[in-house]
């Protein structure tokens, strides 16, 4: 336990940038994350992550249990049997019950209070690491879904971190890292809202494994929410396909900031700058603090030689957060002259 404490301190110190955070509460969050293991049919180990959310209760992804008939919870060399589980397969969340587990539960936060560009941190057993690994990032998308917000983040996670925790910088559990896409633009990470724990806890206990069934992110493309439909073409830089999805999305959800931003991104990369500018402006009308839309408007203004517009955007960002204004200036390469 002392070795794990020293490792946790080192990981937190090395991984977290210099913005404000509560180190003590993040340490508690780190220690609320556990590993879930089980032997698969070939005799190898299947593994995932989970977060302690109550006395002898761990939340994880149901897809973690697809390859094993006898899973267990572990930390280091300590093992805790799984006695039963409550499963919401469609939402890909399972609440595991165990016994005699001494770990303190995570503090429960809320996805509904988050803002774009807000700093977050993930703790999970990526690649089967014995101790949870730290991954910091920011919120890049928020999507209303069943009384919570599905989160798109830049906090990376790898195989083995399915079911791991996403926390705010006060150490509150806000989501469960669940699925991602891969492509030329890199992976797009999604976390499910912790608000879904309430309905999950009302499910009936079962004790048979493996747990099978289709998760929301595995549905046929036309049955997925639009933000999921948009993720794959964006990550693959398939701009015409993204434009088609985004156009449908803006029609179905005209007040969705992310729908208009996705349309602008697709059109800009198809060299349809005038149409892209209109889409980005619609996004900023719905949310005048949308950093990515403002940055892209800045790039378009730069291509047009519109220094006044570039400066206006810099001032707007500075009024929101000086750090965002500085990042904008760096991205556009214009320094204080923006």
N, C-alpha and C positions, 0 to 999 in steps of 0.2 A: 504493500500500500504506500509506503514511503517513497519507493522508486517511482510509482505512478504519480504521486503528488509532485515530485521533483520534475518529472517529465512534463506534467501538465503546466507547471509554472514556466518551464522553458518554452513550450509550444506557444503559450499565450503571449509571452514576452516577445518571441521572435516573429509571430505571425500577425499580430494586430498592429495596424498603423497608429499614427499619433493622434487620432481624434478621440473625443471624450468617450470613456467607457467605465463601467463599474467592475473593476478587476475581481473583487471578492465575489460578486454575484455571478460573474462569468465563470469563475472557478467552480461555483456550485452547479452551474449549468453543465459544465464539462463533465462533472462527476455524476450527472443524472443520465448520461448516455451509456448504454450497455451494448454488448454484442449478442446476437442470436445465432445459434449454430445448429447444425444437424447433419447427419450422414445422408448423402443422396444414394440413388440406386446402384451407382457404380462403386460405392464405398468411399468416395471423396467427401470432403466437407463442403456443405453449403453454408453460407453465412450472410448476415445482414446486420443492421443496427436497430436500436430501439431507444426510447426515452422513458424513464420512470416518471409516471404522472400521478401516482397514488401509492398507498401502501400495498406492496406486492402486485402492482399494476404497471405494465409497460405497453406503450403504443408503438406500433411499427406498421410497415406495409404488408398487406396480405400476400403479395407476390413473393415475399421472403420465404413463405411456407410451401411453395409449390413443389420443391424438390426433395422434401424430407418427410418421413413418417414419425420421427421422434425428435423434435427440436428441443433445445434448451437455451437458457439464458446464461451468459458467462461474463465474468470480469477477471482478467488474469487467469489464475488457476481455479478460481471459485466458480462453482456451477450451481444453478438453481433450476429445478424442474418446472416445466410448464404444465399446469394442472388443467387449464381450460382456456378458451379464447372466445371473444366476441368479434364477429367478422361482419364487415360491410364491404363485400368483395367489389361491388361496383365503384365505390369510392376508394378502394384499395387501402383501407385502414383496418387494422386488427388491434384489439385490446387484449393483451395477454395477462393471464393470472398465474401467479407463482406462489411460493411459500418461503417464509424465513429469509426474505431478501432485505438486507439492512440499509439499502440506499435511500437517500433523501430525494423526494420527488422534485421535479423542475417547477419553478414558478410559472404559472400559466399567464400568458399575455393575450394579445388580441391582434388579429390581422387587420381589423377594421380601422385601427388608429394609425396605420402605416402611411407613409408618404413616399413618393418616388424619390430616388437618390438617397433614401435613408440607409445608413450603414447597418449591416446585419452580419452575423457570424454563424457558420455551421460547424457542428461537432459530429463526426461519424467515423466509422471504421472503414474508410476507403481502402480498397485493395486488401482487405483483411488485416489491416494493421492492429496489433494487440491493444494499443492505446488509441483513443479517438484522435483523429487529426483535425486541425483547425483550418477553416477556410473562410476568409473574410470577403465581403462584397457589398453590393448595394442593391436596393430594390429597383428593378427596371420596368416592371409591369404589375398592375393590380387588377384582378378580374373578379367581379361580383359572382358568387356562386354559393347557394344554400347558406345564407346568413354569415358567410365569411368571404374572404378574398383569396383566391388562388394567387400565389406570388411567383413572378419571374425574377430571378436574381442572378448575380454574377458570382455568387459563392459556390465554387465548384465542388462537385462530389463525384466519386467513382464507384465502381461495383464494390459492394460491401457496405456502402453508406446509404443504401435504400432503407428508409425508416428512421434515418438520423434526424437530429433536431436542428431547426433553424431558430436562432435567438436574436432578439434585439440587443442593443449594447448595454442594457440594464440587466441582462441575463434572463429575460422573460421568454418562454417558449411561444413562438408565434406560428410555427408551421413544421411540417414533416417533409423532408426532402424525398421526392418520390420518382420523378421521371425527367428525362432530358432528351434532346435531339442532338444529332451530330451532323456536321457538314463543313463546308469551306470557311464559314464565318465562325467556326468553333461551336461548342455545345451551348445550348440554351437550357438552363436549369429551372425546374418548377418545383414548388413546395405547396402542399395542401394545407389549408387553414386549420389552426388548432380548434377553432369553433366547432369543427365536425366531431370533436371528441364527445360532445354532449349527446348527440344522436347515436353515436357508436356505443356509448355506455348503456344504452337502452336495448341493445340487441340481446338475443338469447345466447347463453353459454353453450359452446360445443367443445368436444374433446377429441375429435378425430382429425388426423392429418394424412396426406397433404391437403391444403386448402386450394381449391381450383375455382376458375371463373374469370370472366373478362373484366378488366379494370377500365375506368373511364378513358384512359389514355390509349387503350387498345381497341376502341370501337372503330367501326368503319368510318372513313374520313368524313362522310356527309352527316354522321351522327355525333361527331365531336363538337364541342364548343368552338367558336370561330378562332379564339386565341390559340387553340391547339392546331386547328387547320392551318393557321398562318405560320406556325413555328417551323415546320419542315421545309417549306419552300424558302423561307428566310435563311435558315441555316445552310441550305444548299445553294443559295444565291440564284434561285429560280424566280426571277423577278416577274415574268409574265404570269406565272401561277400564283404568286403572292398578290399581284394586282387583282386577279380574278376573285380570290378569296376576300381580299380587303374591300372590294367594291360591294360584294354581297353583305359583308359585315357592316359596312356603313349604312346600307339600306335597312338591314335588320335591327341595328343598334345605332341610330344616328347620333346619340349622345355619348357614344364610346370614344374616349380620347384615343385609346390604343388602336381602334379601327382606322381612324383618320391618319394617325401616325404611320401605321403599316402601309396604308395606301400611298402616302407621301414617299416613304422609303422605296417602295416598288417603282413608282413613277420616276423618281429622281435617278434611280439606277437604270432606267430605260431611256434616260436623256429627255424626258418630258418635264422639263424644269418648271414651266409655267403651271402645269397641272399639279405638279408636286408641291409647288409653293402654295397653291390654293388649299391642298389637303393639310399641309403643315399649319397653315393659318387657322384652319378650322379646328385643328387639335389645340392650338394655343387659345382660341376663343373659349373652348370648353375648359381648359386648364392653362392659365397664363404662366404657370410655373413649370411647365413640361420641358425639362432641360433638353432632351434629345431633339424635340421638334424645334426649339429655339436655336439649337446649334446648327441644325440643317438649314434653317432659314438664314442663319449667318453665312453658311457656306454658299448658298445661292446668291445672297447679297454680294459676297466677295467675287463670284464669277461675273456679276453684273457691274462690278466696280462701284457699288452703292455703299460707300463708307459711312454715310449717315445712318443707314439701316443697321449696319454692323455695330455701330456705337450705341444705337437705341437698344439693341438686344443685350449688349454688355451691361448697360445701365439697369435694364429690367432684371437681369440675373443678379447683379450686385445688390439690388433691393431685396432679393430673396435670400441670397447667401453669397458672401464675398468669395468663398471657396469655389462656388460654381462659376462665378464670373472669371476667376483666375483660370479655371480649367478651360472655359470657353476661349479665352484669349490665347491659351497655349495651343489648343486644338486648331484654331484658325491662324496661328503664327503671326498675330498682329500686336502682341504685347499690350502696353498701355494705350496704343494708338487706336485700338478698336473703337 
